[in-house]
Amino acid sequence: MTAVPGPVGATSASVPALLHLARQAAAAGAAVLARRDPSAFEAGSKSSDSDWVTAFDVAAERAVRGVITDSRPHDIITGEELGTTVPPGPAAASDRMRWSIDPLDGTTNFIRGIVYYGTSVAVADAEGEWLAGVVHAPALRRVYWASRGGGAWLNDDGAVRRLSDPIVGRGGLLATGFSYDPSTRSDQVRELADLLDGFGDLRRLGSAALDLCLVADGTLDAFVERGLNEHDWAAGALIAEEAGVAVRRPDLTPMLDGGPGDAERLGAVTVAGPEDLVHAVTGAVARSTERPR
């Protein structure tokens, strides 16, 4: 699949045009990450001494935002580092989209020279339906993308293929991640034994966006993680879904309503994989008081 040619107009809202713009925006962010220079990290911690942000996170988000606003100046943008921007204009306009950006998913990997990191860009319509998503991983030389009803695709160092019905059942490889919050992390460790039932092994790669993409391409068999933010899963969940994977997104307070508080976010679970796993985790979460979606 090739990118849709031609400029994206400020009022255009076709899914192919949005996907084209998402790919351009993610490429701009990934180009910043590709200039990785440890002497220019300017790294600092956020929620804990394991939760890092660098000058590259911020620069990549500015690059992504610049591409989007140049073509669609009236769209809403939510980014991990720079928050939510709501330009003046008719808030109820049917062609006004909202973008969700993680400019550098896998910051700790990026700092330490581990190759699992990338820029994630997704776009939803006014009703909150995710229409297009891209995860661009420059160190892996991979770009994953999907559009609603248009399938999921991978460009792996120039080789392009459609992702569909990934192979499972080769011993079962589960991916997960752990919270920066100590009490939540303790709960996650206790939950591992039940999660691993039926799986042969576990991976923790440090990028939820890429974990979801690796489920989409069949590298991993499933992904389960508690406490993710919307920008962590927005693009990857759509890519997995369009590849034929069952996906459960957490039901969180919308970003335009202020987004979820820590307790709400830390209690929510994102799942991708076999339908029986998704149903089992969804049922367990529902029983623990989170509203099922």
SEROKE-321408 format. One record per residue: x, y, z of N, C-alpha, C in turn; residue in one letter; residue number from 1. Coordinates in nm, 2 decimals. Layout:
! SEROKE-321408
REC    nxx    nyy    nzz   caxx   cayy   cazz    cxx    cyy    czz aa   i
REC      X      Y      Z      X      Y      Z      X      Y      Z  A NUM
...
! end
This chain:
! SEROKE-321408
REC    nxx    nyy    nzz   caxx   cayy   cazz    cxx    cyy    czz aa   i
REC   0.09  -0.12   0.00   0.00   0.00   0.00   0.09   0.12   0.00  M   1
REC   0.06   0.22  -0.08   0.14   0.34  -0.09   0.05   0.45  -0.03  T   2
REC   0.12   0.56   0.01   0.06   0.68   0.07  -0.03   0.74  -0.04  A   3
REC  -0.14   0.80   0.01  -0.23   0.87  -0.08  -0.16   1.00  -0.13  V   4
REC  -0.15   1.02  -0.26  -0.08   1.14  -0.31  -0.16   1.27  -0.29  P   5
REC  -0.09   1.38  -0.30  -0.16   1.51  -0.30  -0.17   1.57  -0.16  G   6
REC  -0.19   1.70  -0.15  -0.20   1.77  -0.02  -0.33   1.73   0.05  P   7
REC  -0.33   1.75   0.18  -0.45   1.73   0.26  -0.51   1.86   0.29  V   8
REC  -0.63   1.89   0.24  -0.69   2.02   0.26  -0.74   2.04   0.40  G   9
REC  -0.75   2.17   0.44  -0.79   2.20   0.58  -0.93   2.15   0.61  A  10
REC  -1.01   2.13   0.51  -1.15   2.08   0.54  -1.17   1.94   0.50  T  11
REC  -1.07   1.88   0.44  -1.08   1.74   0.40  -1.08   1.65   0.52  S  12
REC  -1.17   1.55   0.52  -1.18   1.46   0.63  -1.20   1.31   0.59  A  13
REC  -1.16   1.28   0.46  -1.17   1.14   0.41  -1.07   1.06   0.49  S  14
REC  -1.10   0.94   0.51  -1.01   0.85   0.58  -0.87   0.83   0.51  V  15
REC  -0.87   0.81   0.38  -0.74   0.81   0.32  -0.65   0.93   0.33  P  16
REC  -0.72   1.05   0.33  -0.65   1.17   0.35  -0.59   1.19   0.49  A  17
REC  -0.67   1.14   0.59  -0.63   1.15   0.73  -0.51   1.05   0.75  L  18
REC  -0.52   0.93   0.69  -0.41   0.84   0.70  -0.28   0.89   0.64  L  19
REC  -0.30   0.95   0.52  -0.18   1.02   0.46  -0.11   1.12   0.55  H  20
REC  -0.20   1.20   0.61  -0.14   1.31   0.70  -0.08   1.24   0.82  L  21
REC  -0.15   1.14   0.88  -0.09   1.07   0.99   0.05   1.01   0.96  A  22
REC   0.06   0.96   0.84   0.19   0.90   0.81   0.30   1.01   0.79  R  23
REC   0.26   1.12   0.73   0.35   1.24   0.72   0.39   1.29   0.86  Q  24
REC   0.29   1.30   0.95   0.32   1.35   1.08   0.41   1.26   1.16  A  25
REC   0.38   1.13   1.16   0.46   1.03   1.23   0.60   1.03   1.17  A  26
REC   0.62   1.04   1.04   0.75   1.05   0.98   0.83   1.17   1.03  A  27
REC   0.76   1.28   1.05   0.83   1.40   1.10   0.88   1.38   1.24  A  28
REC   0.80   1.31   1.32   0.84   1.28   1.46   0.96   1.18   1.46  G  29
REC   0.95   1.08   1.38   1.05   0.98   1.38   1.18   1.03   1.32  A  30
REC   1.18   1.13   1.23   1.30   1.19   1.18   1.37   1.26   1.29  A  31
REC   1.30   1.32   1.39   1.37   1.38   1.51   1.43   1.27   1.59  V  32
REC   1.37   1.16   1.61   1.42   1.05   1.69   1.54   0.99   1.62  L  33
REC   1.54   0.99   1.49   1.65   0.93   1.42   1.78   1.01   1.44  A  34
REC   1.77   1.13   1.48   1.89   1.21   1.51   1.94   1.19   1.65  R  35
REC   1.90   1.08   1.71   1.94   1.05   1.85   2.08   1.09   1.88  R  36
REC   2.10   1.17   1.99   2.23   1.21   2.03   2.23   1.22   2.18  D  37
REC   2.30   1.13   2.25   2.30   1.12   2.39   2.35   1.26   2.46  P  38
REC   2.43   1.33   2.39   2.48   1.46   2.45   2.37   1.56   2.45  S  39
REC   2.26   1.54   2.37   2.15   1.64   2.36   2.02   1.59   2.43  A  40
REC   2.02   1.49   2.51   1.90   1.43   2.57   1.83   1.53   2.66  F  41
REC   1.91   1.60   2.74   1.85   1.69   2.84   1.74   1.62   2.92  E  42
REC   1.77   1.50   2.96   1.66   1.41   3.02   1.63   1.46   3.16  A  43
REC   1.50   1.44   3.20   1.45   1.47   3.33   1.34   1.37   3.36  G  44
REC   1.31   1.35   3.49   1.21   1.26   3.53   1.07   1.33   3.54  S  45
REC   0.96   1.25   3.53   0.83   1.31   3.54   0.76   1.25   3.67  K  46
REC   0.69   1.14   3.65   0.61   1.09   3.77   0.70   1.01   3.86  S  47
REC   0.81   0.96   3.82   0.90   0.88   3.90   1.04   0.89   3.84  S  48
REC   1.14   0.83   3.92   1.28   0.84   3.86   1.30   0.73   3.75  D  49
REC   1.19   0.66   3.71   1.20   0.57   3.60   1.12   0.62   3.48  S  50
REC   1.05   0.73   3.50   0.96   0.79   3.40   1.03   0.92   3.34  D  51
REC   1.09   0.90   3.22   1.17   1.00   3.17   1.11   1.08   3.05  W  52
REC   1.16   1.20   3.04   1.13   1.28   2.92   1.26   1.35   2.88  V  53
REC   1.28   1.36   2.75   1.40   1.42   2.69   1.36   1.54   2.60  T  54
REC   1.46   1.61   2.56   1.44   1.72   2.46   1.39   1.66   2.33  A  55
REC   1.42   1.53   2.30   1.37   1.47   2.18   1.22   1.44   2.18  F  56
REC   1.17   1.40   2.30   1.02   1.39   2.31   0.95   1.51   2.27  D  57
REC   1.00   1.63   2.33   0.93   1.75   2.30   0.95   1.80   2.16  V  58
REC   1.07   1.78   2.11   1.10   1.82   1.97   1.02   1.74   1.87  A  59
REC   1.01   1.61   1.90   0.93   1.52   1.81   0.78   1.56   1.81  A  60
REC   0.73   1.59   1.93   0.59   1.63   1.93   0.57   1.76   1.86  E  61
REC   0.66   1.85   1.87   0.64   1.98   1.80   0.64   1.95   1.64  R  62
REC   0.73   1.86   1.60   0.74   1.83   1.46   0.61   1.76   1.41  A  63
REC   0.55   1.67   1.49   0.42   1.61   1.46   0.31   1.71   1.45  V  64
REC   0.30   1.80   1.55   0.20   1.90   1.55   0.21   1.99   1.44  R  65
REC   0.33   2.03   1.40   0.35   2.12   1.29   0.29   2.07   1.16  G  66
REC   0.32   1.94   1.13   0.26   1.88   1.01   0.11   1.88   1.01  V  67
REC   0.05   1.84   1.13  -0.09   1.84   1.14  -0.15   1.97   1.12  I  68
REC  -0.10   2.07   1.20  -0.17   2.20   1.20  -0.15   2.28   1.06  T  69
REC  -0.04   2.25   0.99  -0.02   2.31   0.86  -0.13   2.27   0.76  D  70
REC  -0.18   2.14   0.78  -0.29   2.10   0.69  -0.43   2.11   0.74  S  71
REC  -0.44   2.09   0.88  -0.57   2.09   0.94  -0.56   2.18   1.07  R  72
REC  -0.56   2.31   1.05  -0.54   2.41   1.16  -0.65   2.41   1.26  P  73
REC  -0.77   2.36   1.23  -0.88   2.36   1.32  -0.90   2.23   1.40  H  74
REC  -0.82   2.13   1.38  -0.83   2.01   1.45  -0.78   2.02   1.59  D  75
REC  -0.83   1.93   1.68  -0.78   1.93   1.82  -0.67   1.83   1.82  I  76
REC  -0.57   1.86   1.90  -0.45   1.78   1.92  -0.43   1.75   2.07  I  77
REC  -0.41   1.62   2.10  -0.37   1.58   2.24  -0.24   1.51   2.23  T  78
REC  -0.14   1.57   2.30  -0.01   1.51   2.29   0.04   1.48   2.43  G  79
REC   0.13   1.38   2.44   0.18   1.34   2.58   0.26   1.45   2.64  E  80
REC   0.34   1.53   2.57   0.42   1.63   2.63   0.36   1.77   2.64  E  81
REC   0.28   1.80   2.54   0.23   1.94   2.53   0.08   1.95   2.55  L  82
REC   0.02   1.85   2.60  -0.12   1.85   2.64  -0.22   1.86   2.52  G  83
REC  -0.34   1.92   2.55  -0.45   1.93   2.45  -0.46   2.07   2.40  T  84
REC  -0.46   2.08   2.27  -0.48   2.21   2.21  -0.61   2.21   2.13  T  85
REC  -0.70   2.31   2.17  -0.83   2.32   2.10  -0.84   2.46   2.03  V  86
REC  -0.81   2.46   1.90  -0.81   2.59   1.83  -0.95   2.65   1.83  P  87
REC  -0.96   2.78   1.82  -1.09   2.85   1.81  -1.16   2.80   1.68  P  88
REC  -1.29   2.79   1.69  -1.37   2.75   1.57  -1.49   2.67   1.62  G  89
REC  -1.57   2.63   1.53  -1.70   2.55   1.56  -1.67   2.42   1.62  P  90
REC  -1.69   2.40   1.75  -1.65   2.28   1.82  -1.73   2.16   1.77  A  91
REC  -1.85   2.18   1.71  -1.93   2.07   1.67  -1.91   2.03   1.52  A  92
REC  -1.82   2.10   1.45  -1.80   2.07   1.31  -1.78   1.93   1.29  A  93
REC  -1.85   1.87   1.19  -1.84   1.72   1.17  -1.70   1.68   1.11  S  94
REC  -1.63   1.77   1.05  -1.50   1.74   0.99  -1.39   1.78   1.09  D  95
REC  -1.42   1.82   1.21  -1.31   1.85   1.30  -1.27   1.73   1.37  R  96
REC  -1.14   1.69   1.35  -1.09   1.57   1.41  -1.01   1.59   1.54  M  97
REC  -0.98   1.49   1.61  -0.89   1.50   1.72  -0.77   1.40   1.71  R  98
REC  -0.65   1.45   1.73  -0.53   1.37   1.71  -0.47   1.34   1.84  W  99
REC  -0.42   1.21   1.86  -0.36   1.17   1.98  -0.22   1.13   1.94  S 100
REC  -0.12   1.20   2.01   0.02   1.18   1.98   0.10   1.13   2.09  I 101
REC   0.18   1.03   2.07   0.29   0.99   2.16   0.42   1.01   2.08  D 102
REC   0.49   1.12   2.10   0.60   1.15   2.01   0.72   1.06   2.03  P 103
REC   0.73   1.00   2.15   0.84   0.91   2.17   0.79   0.80   2.27  L 104
REC   0.74   0.70   2.22   0.69   0.59   2.30   0.81   0.49   2.32  D 105
REC   0.85   0.48   2.45   0.97   0.40   2.48   1.09   0.49   2.51  G 106
REC   1.06   0.60   2.59   1.17   0.69   2.61   1.29   0.63   2.69  T 107
REC   1.26   0.54   2.78   1.37   0.47   2.85   1.46   0.39   2.76  T 108
REC   1.39   0.32   2.66   1.47   0.25   2.56   1.55   0.34   2.48  N 109
REC   1.49   0.46   2.44   1.56   0.56   2.36   1.69   0.60   2.43  F 110
REC   1.67   0.64   2.56   1.79   0.69   2.64   1.90   0.58   2.64  I 111
REC   1.86   0.46   2.66   1.96   0.35   2.68   2.01   0.28   2.56  R 112
REC   1.96   0.33   2.44   2.00   0.27   2.31   1.94   0.14   2.28  G 113
REC   1.82   0.11   2.34   1.74  -0.01   2.30   1.65   0.03   2.19  I 114
REC   1.64  -0.05   2.09   1.58  -0.01   1.96   1.43   0.00   1.96  V 115
REC   1.36  -0.05   2.07   1.21  -0.05   2.07   1.16   0.09   2.11  Y 116
REC   1.14   0.18   2.02   1.08   0.31   2.04   1.03   0.37   1.91  Y 117
REC   0.94   0.46   1.92   0.89   0.52   1.80   0.79   0.63   1.82  G 118
REC   0.74   0.69   1.72   0.64   0.79   1.72   0.51   0.73   1.68  T 119
REC   0.41   0.76   1.77   0.27   0.71   1.74   0.18   0.83   1.72  S 120
REC   0.10   0.82   1.61   0.00   0.92   1.58  -0.13   0.85   1.54  V 121
REC  -0.24   0.90   1.60  -0.37   0.85   1.56  -0.47   0.96   1.56  A 122
REC  -0.58   0.94   1.48  -0.68   1.04   1.47  -0.82   0.98   1.48  V 123
REC  -0.91   1.05   1.55  -1.05   1.01   1.57  -1.14   1.12   1.53  A 124
REC  -1.26   1.07   1.49  -1.36   1.17   1.45  -1.44   1.23   1.57  D 125
REC  -1.53   1.32   1.55  -1.60   1.39   1.65  -1.67   1.29   1.75  A 126
REC  -1.71   1.17   1.70  -1.78   1.07   1.79  -1.68   0.98   1.86  E 127
REC  -1.55   1.01   1.84  -1.45   0.93   1.91  -1.41   0.80   1.84  G 128
REC  -1.45   0.78   1.72  -1.41   0.66   1.65  -1.27   0.68   1.59  E 129
REC  -1.18   0.58   1.61  -1.05   0.59   1.56  -1.05   0.56   1.41  W 130
REC  -0.99   0.65   1.33  -1.00   0.64   1.19  -0.87   0.60   1.12  L 131
REC  -0.76   0.64   1.18  -0.63   0.61   1.12  -0.52   0.61   1.23  A 132
REC  -0.42   0.53   1.22  -0.31   0.53   1.31  -0.18   0.49   1.25  G 133
REC  -0.07   0.54   1.30   0.06   0.51   1.25   0.16   0.50   1.37  V 134
REC   0.24   0.40   1.36   0.35   0.38   1.45   0.48   0.37   1.37  V 135
REC   0.57   0.47   1.39   0.69   0.48   1.30   0.81   0.46   1.40  H 136
REC   0.88   0.35   1.37   0.99   0.31   1.46   1.12   0.32   1.38  A 137
REC   1.19   0.43   1.39   1.31   0.46   1.31   1.43   0.36   1.33  P 138
REC   1.45   0.32   1.45   1.57   0.23   1.48   1.54   0.09   1.43  A 139
REC   1.41   0.05   1.42   1.38  -0.08   1.36   1.36  -0.07   1.21  L 140
REC   1.35   0.05   1.16   1.33   0.07   1.02   1.19   0.01   0.98  R 141
REC   1.09   0.03   1.06   0.96  -0.02   1.04   0.86   0.10   1.06  R 142
REC   0.76   0.09   0.97   0.64   0.18   0.98   0.52   0.09   0.98  V 143
REC   0.43   0.10   1.08   0.31   0.03   1.08   0.20   0.13   1.06  Y 144
REC   0.09   0.10   0.99  -0.02   0.19   0.98  -0.15   0.11   0.95  W 145
REC  -0.26   0.18   0.98  -0.39   0.12   0.96  -0.49   0.24   0.94  A 146
REC  -0.60   0.21   0.87  -0.72   0.30   0.86  -0.84   0.21   0.88  S 147
REC  -0.95   0.28   0.94  -1.07   0.21   0.97  -1.13   0.15   0.84  R 148
REC  -1.14   0.02   0.83  -1.19  -0.05   0.72  -1.09  -0.07   0.61  G 149
REC  -0.97  -0.01   0.62  -0.87  -0.02   0.52  -0.76  -0.12   0.54  G 150
REC  -0.76  -0.19   0.65  -0.66  -0.29   0.68  -0.54  -0.23   0.75  G 151
REC  -0.45  -0.32   0.80  -0.33  -0.28   0.86  -0.21  -0.32   0.77  A 152
REC  -0.11  -0.24   0.78   0.01  -0.26   0.69   0.14  -0.24   0.76  W 153
REC   0.24  -0.30   0.71   0.38  -0.28   0.76   0.48  -0.26   0.65  L 154
REC   0.56  -0.15   0.66   0.67  -0.13   0.57   0.79  -0.17   0.66  N 155
REC   0.85  -0.28   0.63   0.97  -0.33   0.70   1.09  -0.31   0.62  D 156
REC   1.16  -0.20   0.64   1.28  -0.16   0.57   1.26  -0.17   0.42  D 157
REC   1.14  -0.12   0.37   1.12  -0.12   0.23   1.03  -0.23   0.18  G 158
REC   1.01  -0.33   0.25   0.92  -0.44   0.21   0.79  -0.42   0.27  A 159
REC   0.68  -0.40   0.19   0.55  -0.37   0.24   0.46  -0.49   0.23  V 160
REC   0.39  -0.51   0.34   0.29  -0.62   0.34   0.17  -0.59   0.42  R 161
REC   0.06  -0.65   0.39  -0.06  -0.63   0.47  -0.06  -0.73   0.58  R 162
REC  -0.10  -0.68   0.70  -0.11  -0.77   0.82  -0.25  -0.82   0.83  L 163
REC  -0.26  -0.95   0.84  -0.40  -1.01   0.84  -0.39  -1.15   0.91  S 164
REC  -0.48  -1.17   1.01  -0.49  -1.30   1.07  -0.36  -1.35   1.11  D 165
REC  -0.29  -1.28   1.21  -0.16  -1.33   1.25  -0.16  -1.47   1.31  P 166
REC  -0.05  -1.54   1.28  -0.04  -1.68   1.33  -0.02  -1.68   1.48  I 167
REC  -0.09  -1.77   1.54  -0.08  -1.79   1.69  -0.06  -1.93   1.72  V 168
REC  -0.04  -1.96   1.85  -0.03  -2.10   1.89   0.11  -2.16   1.87  G 169
REC   0.21  -2.08   1.87   0.35  -2.14   1.86   0.41  -2.14   2.00  R 170
REC   0.34  -2.18   2.10   0.39  -2.18   2.24   0.33  -2.07   2.32  G 171
REC   0.29  -1.96   2.25   0.22  -1.85   2.32   0.32  -1.76   2.38  G 172
REC   0.33  -1.64   2.32   0.42  -1.53   2.37   0.33  -1.41   2.41  L 173
REC   0.33  -1.38   2.54   0.25  -1.27   2.59   0.34  -1.15   2.62  L 174
REC   0.30  -1.03   2.58   0.37  -0.90   2.61   0.29  -0.83   2.72  A 175
REC   0.36  -0.76   2.80   0.30  -0.67   2.90   0.39  -0.56   2.93  T 176
REC   0.35  -0.47   3.03   0.44  -0.37   3.08   0.40  -0.34   3.22  G 177
REC   0.48  -0.26   3.29   0.46  -0.24   3.43   0.45  -0.09   3.46  F 178
REC   0.37  -0.05   3.55   0.34   0.08   3.59   0.46   0.14   3.66  S 179
REC   0.47   0.28   3.65   0.57   0.35   3.74   0.52   0.36   3.88  Y 180
REC   0.39   0.34   3.90   0.33   0.35   4.04   0.36   0.22   4.11  D 181
REC   0.43   0.23   4.23   0.48   0.11   4.30   0.37   0.01   4.33  P 182
REC   0.25   0.06   4.39   0.15  -0.03   4.43   0.08  -0.09   4.31  S 183
REC   0.06  -0.02   4.20   0.01  -0.08   4.08   0.10  -0.19   4.02  T 184
REC   0.23  -0.16   4.03   0.33  -0.25   3.98   0.33  -0.38   4.06  R 185
REC   0.31  -0.37   4.19   0.30  -0.49   4.27   0.18  -0.57   4.24  S 186
REC   0.07  -0.50   4.21  -0.06  -0.58   4.17  -0.03  -0.65   4.03  D 187
REC   0.04  -0.58   3.94   0.07  -0.64   3.81   0.15  -0.76   3.82  Q 188
REC   0.25  -0.76   3.91   0.33  -0.88   3.93   0.25  -0.99   3.99  V 189
REC   0.16  -0.96   4.08   0.08  -1.07   4.14  -0.02  -1.13   4.03  R 190
REC  -0.06  -1.04   3.94  -0.15  -1.09   3.83  -0.09  -1.17   3.72  E 191
REC   0.05  -1.17   3.72   0.12  -1.24   3.61   0.09  -1.39   3.60  L 192
REC   0.08  -1.45   3.71   0.06  -1.60   3.71  -0.07  -1.63   3.64  A 193
REC  -0.18  -1.56   3.67  -0.30  -1.58   3.60  -0.29  -1.55   3.45  D 194
REC  -0.23  -1.43   3.42  -0.22  -1.39   3.28  -0.14  -1.49   3.20  L 195
REC  -0.04  -1.55   3.26   0.05  -1.64   3.18  -0.01  -1.78   3.16  L 196
REC  -0.12  -1.80   3.22  -0.19  -1.93   3.20  -0.22  -1.95   3.05  D 197
REC  -0.17  -2.05   2.99  -0.19  -2.08   2.85  -0.08  -2.02   2.76  G 198
REC   0.01  -1.94   2.82   0.12  -1.89   2.74   0.25  -1.95   2.78  F 199
REC   0.35  -1.96   2.69   0.47  -2.02   2.72   0.58  -1.93   2.77  G 200
REC   0.57  -1.80   2.74   0.67  -1.71   2.79   0.62  -1.57   2.79  D 201
REC   0.70  -1.47   2.84   0.66  -1.33   2.85   0.77  -1.24   2.80  L 202
REC   0.72  -1.13   2.74   0.82  -1.03   2.69   0.77  -0.89   2.75  R 203
REC   0.87  -0.81   2.79   0.84  -0.67   2.83   0.94  -0.58   2.75  R 204
REC   0.89  -0.52   2.64   0.98  -0.45   2.55   0.99  -0.30   2.57  L 205
REC   0.89  -0.25   2.65   0.90  -0.11   2.69   0.83  -0.01   2.60  G 206
REC   0.75  -0.05   2.50   0.67   0.04   2.42   0.54  -0.03   2.39  S 207
REC   0.43   0.02   2.45   0.30  -0.04   2.43   0.26  -0.02   2.28  A 208
REC   0.29   0.09   2.22   0.25   0.11   2.08   0.31   0.00   1.99  A 209
REC   0.44  -0.03   2.02   0.51  -0.14   1.94   0.46  -0.28   1.98  L 210
REC   0.43  -0.30   2.11   0.38  -0.43   2.15   0.25  -0.46   2.07  D 211
REC   0.16  -0.36   2.06   0.04  -0.38   1.99   0.06  -0.41   1.84  L 212
REC   0.16  -0.34   1.78   0.20  -0.37   1.64   0.26  -0.51   1.62  C 213
REC   0.33  -0.55   1.72   0.39  -0.68   1.71   0.29  -0.79   1.73  L 214
REC   0.18  -0.77   1.80   0.07  -0.86   1.80   0.00  -0.86   1.66  V 215
REC  -0.01  -0.74   1.60  -0.07  -0.73   1.47   0.01  -0.81   1.36  A 216
REC   0.14  -0.81   1.38   0.22  -0.88   1.27   0.25  -1.03   1.31  D 217
REC   0.20  -1.07   1.43   0.22  -1.21   1.46   0.35  -1.24   1.54  G 218
REC   0.43  -1.14   1.57   0.55  -1.16   1.64   0.52  -1.20   1.79  T 219
REC   0.42  -1.13   1.84   0.37  -1.16   1.98   0.23  -1.22   1.96  L 220
REC   0.19  -1.30   2.06   0.05  -1.36   2.05  -0.05  -1.28   2.12  D 221
REC  -0.01  -1.20   2.22  -0.11  -1.12   2.29  -0.04  -1.01   2.37  A 222
REC  -0.12  -0.91   2.41  -0.06  -0.80   2.49  -0.17  -0.76   2.59  F 223
REC  -0.13  -0.75   2.72  -0.21  -0.70   2.83  -0.14  -0.60   2.91  V 224
REC  -0.19  -0.48   2.94  -0.13  -0.39   3.02  -0.23  -0.30   3.09  E 225
REC  -0.20  -0.28   3.22  -0.28  -0.19   3.31  -0.22  -0.05   3.31  R 226
REC  -0.30   0.05   3.31  -0.25   0.18   3.34  -0.20   0.27   3.23  G 227
REC  -0.24   0.23   3.11  -0.19   0.30   2.99  -0.27   0.43   2.97  L 228
REC  -0.20   0.53   2.91  -0.27   0.65   2.86  -0.32   0.63   2.72  N 229
REC  -0.41   0.71   2.68  -0.47   0.70   2.55  -0.37   0.70   2.44  E 230
REC  -0.27   0.79   2.45  -0.17   0.81   2.35  -0.08   0.68   2.33  H 231
REC  -0.07   0.60   2.44   0.00   0.48   2.43  -0.06   0.38   2.34  D 232
REC  -0.19   0.37   2.34  -0.26   0.26   2.26  -0.34   0.31   2.14  W 233
REC  -0.36   0.44   2.12  -0.45   0.49   2.02  -0.42   0.44   1.88  A 234
REC  -0.29   0.45   1.83  -0.26   0.40   1.70  -0.24   0.25   1.70  A 235
REC  -0.17   0.19   1.80  -0.14   0.05   1.80  -0.26  -0.04   1.81  G 236
REC  -0.36   0.01   1.88  -0.49  -0.07   1.90  -0.56  -0.08   1.76  A 237
REC  -0.57   0.03   1.69  -0.63   0.03   1.56  -0.56  -0.06   1.46  L 238
REC  -0.42  -0.06   1.47  -0.34  -0.14   1.38  -0.37  -0.29   1.41  I 239
REC  -0.37  -0.33   1.54  -0.40  -0.46   1.57  -0.54  -0.50   1.53  A 240
REC  -0.63  -0.42   1.56  -0.77  -0.45   1.52  -0.79  -0.47   1.37  E 241
REC  -0.73  -0.38   1.29  -0.74  -0.39   1.15  -0.67  -0.51   1.09  E 242
REC  -0.57  -0.57   1.17  -0.50  -0.69   1.13  -0.58  -0.82   1.17  A 243
REC  -0.70  -0.80   1.23  -0.78  -0.91   1.26  -0.77  -0.96   1.41  G 244
REC  -0.70  -0.88   1.49  -0.68  -0.92   1.63  -0.80  -0.86   1.72  V 245
REC  -0.84  -0.94   1.81  -0.94  -0.89   1.91  -0.88  -0.79   2.00  A 246
REC  -0.94  -0.67   2.02  -0.88  -0.56   2.10  -0.98  -0.51   2.20  V 247
REC  -0.94  -0.48   2.32  -1.02  -0.41   2.42  -0.95  -0.29   2.46  R 248
REC  -1.01  -0.17   2.43  -0.95  -0.04   2.47  -1.02  -0.01   2.61  R 249
REC  -0.94   0.06   2.69  -1.00   0.10   2.82  -1.11   0.21   2.80  P 250
REC  -1.21   0.20   2.89  -1.31   0.30   2.88  -1.28   0.41   2.98  D 251
REC  -1.22   0.52   2.93  -1.17   0.62   3.02  -1.24   0.76   3.00  L 252
REC  -1.24   0.84   3.09  -1.29   0.98   3.08  -1.23   1.04   2.95  T 253
REC  -1.31   1.10   2.86  -1.25   1.16   2.74  -1.15   1.27   2.77  P 254
REC  -1.05   1.28   2.68  -0.95   1.38   2.70  -1.01   1.52   2.70  M 255
REC  -1.11   1.54   2.62  -1.17   1.67   2.61  -1.25   1.71   2.74  L 256
REC  -1.27   1.61   2.82  -1.34   1.63   2.95  -1.23   1.63   3.06  D 257
REC  -1.11   1.65   3.03  -1.00   1.65   3.13  -0.92   1.52   3.14  G 258
REC  -0.97   1.42   3.07  -0.90   1.29   3.08  -0.92   1.22   3.21  G 259
REC  -0.87   1.10   3.22  -0.88   1.02   3.35  -0.79   1.07   3.45  P 260
REC  -0.83   1.05   3.58  -0.74   1.07   3.69  -0.65   0.95   3.70  G 261
REC  -0.55   0.96   3.79  -0.46   0.85   3.81  -0.53   0.72   3.85  D 262
REC  -0.62   0.72   3.94  -0.69   0.60   3.99  -0.77   0.53   3.88  A 263
REC  -0.84   0.61   3.80  -0.91   0.56   3.69  -0.82   0.49   3.59  E 264
REC  -0.71   0.56   3.55  -0.62   0.51   3.45  -0.55   0.39   3.50  R 265
REC  -0.50   0.39   3.62  -0.43   0.27   3.68  -0.52   0.15   3.69  L 266
REC  -0.65   0.17   3.70  -0.74   0.06   3.71  -0.79   0.00   3.58  G 267
REC  -0.75   0.07   3.47  -0.80   0.03   3.34  -0.70  -0.06   3.26  A 268
REC  -0.75  -0.15   3.18  -0.66  -0.25   3.11  -0.68  -0.25   2.96  V 269
REC  -0.57  -0.25   2.89  -0.57  -0.26   2.74  -0.53  -0.41   2.71  T 270
REC  -0.61  -0.47   2.62  -0.59  -0.61   2.58  -0.59  -0.63   2.43  V 271
REC  -0.50  -0.70   2.37  -0.51  -0.74   2.23  -0.46  -0.89   2.22  A 272
REC  -0.54  -0.97   2.15  -0.49  -1.11   2.13  -0.61  -1.20   2.10  G 273
REC  -0.60  -1.32   2.13  -0.71  -1.42   2.11  -0.84  -1.37   2.18  P 274
REC  -0.95  -1.40   2.11  -1.08  -1.35   2.17  -1.11  -1.40   2.31  E 275
REC  -1.07  -1.53   2.33  -1.10  -1.58   2.47  -1.02  -1.51   2.58  D 276
REC  -0.90  -1.46   2.54  -0.82  -1.39   2.64  -0.88  -1.25   2.66  L 277
REC  -0.92  -1.18   2.55  -0.98  -1.05   2.56  -1.11  -1.06   2.65  V 278
REC  -1.19  -1.16   2.62  -1.32  -1.18   2.70  -1.29  -1.21   2.84  H 279
REC  -1.19  -1.29   2.87  -1.16  -1.32   3.01  -1.11  -1.20   3.09  A 280
REC  -1.02  -1.12   3.03  -0.97  -1.00   3.09  -1.08  -0.90   3.11  V 281
REC  -1.16  -0.89   3.00  -1.27  -0.79   3.01  -1.37  -0.82   3.13  T 282
REC  -1.40  -0.95   3.14  -1.48  -1.00   3.25  -1.42  -0.97   3.38  G 283
REC  -1.29  -1.00   3.40  -1.22  -0.97   3.52  -1.22  -0.82   3.56  A 284
REC  -1.20  -0.74   3.46  -1.20  -0.60   3.48  -1.34  -0.55   3.52  V 285
REC  -1.44  -0.60   3.45  -1.58  -0.56   3.48  -1.61  -0.59   3.63  A 286
REC  -1.57  -0.71   3.67  -1.59  -0.75   3.81  -1.52  -0.67   3.91  R 287
REC  -1.41  -0.60   3.86  -1.34  -0.52   3.96  -1.38  -0.37   3.95  S 288
REC  -1.50  -0.35   3.89  -1.57  -0.22   3.89  -1.55  -0.13   3.78  T 289
REC  -1.45  -0.16   3.69  -1.44  -0.07   3.57  -1.55  -0.10   3.47  E 290
REC  -1.61   0.00   3.41  -1.71  -0.02   3.31  -1.66  -0.09   3.19  R 291
REC  -1.72  -0.20   3.14  -1.67  -0.27   3.02  -1.71  -0.18   2.90  P 292
REC  -1.63  -0.19   2.80  -1.66  -0.11   2.68  -1.71  -0.20   2.57  R 293
! end
